[in-house]
Amino acid sequence: MTTSSTPTALFLDLDPGGGVEWGEVTETALRDIMEAAGLASWPKVAGGNGIHLMAPLQAKITHDSARQLANRALTA
């Protein structure tokens, strides 16, 4: 396996807490978080209790910049 010096996608791991419906999680995450960050995304089953939102990154950015983008998207 080869590694990339720049990330090609952003993944957000979403695990709902007790009493939170999946509809709330996916609707909020897809419509509000990712779209506000200007990212086209889709959900992927995580295998456990959550889902992953995957958004391809068009521009070449550093891993640190990708982490900052994810943090901004989640705190917006």
N, C-alpha and C positions, 0 to 999 in steps of 0.2 A: 504494500500500500504506500502511495506517495502522499506527502503532506503539501499543502499550499501555504505560501507565505502571506496570502490574502484570503479572507473568508469569501465563500461564494454564496452563502445563505445565512439567514438569521433564524434561530429557533427559539421559541418561547415555550417553556414547559408550564402548562396550566393544570393545577390540581385543585378541584373545588373543595371547599370546606363543607362541614356538615350542614345540612339544610339548604344548600345552594343547588338549584336545578341546573342541569346541563344546558338548557336553552339560554339561561342567563349568562353562563360562562362563554359559550360560543358566540352569542349575539354581541355581547359586550366586547369580547376580544377581537372578533373579526371586524365589526363595524366601527367601534370607537378607537381601540388601541392601534391596530395595524393601519387602518385607513388614515388616521390622524398623523401617523408617521410617514405617510406616503408610500406604504408598502403593500403590494398585492400578495396575499397569503392564502394558504389553505390549511385545514386541520389534518393531522395525521394521528392515528391512534397510538398512544404511548405504551400500551400493553398493561398498565396498572390501573390506577384510578383516574389518570389525567389524559390530556391530549397535548400534542405538540403543534404549535402554529409554525409553519415553515414559510419563509419569504425569501425568494432569491434576491441577491444583491447585484444590481446592475453595475454599479461603480466599484472600482477596486479601492477598498479601504483597509486599514490595518485592523488587527484583531481588537486592539484597544478601542478604536473608533466604533467597531461593531458592538462591543460591550456597552459603550456609552449610548449608542443609538437604542439598544434594547432597554437600557435604564430610563432614557428619556421617554420612550414609548409607554413604558409601564407607569411612569409618574405623571404623565400629561393629563 
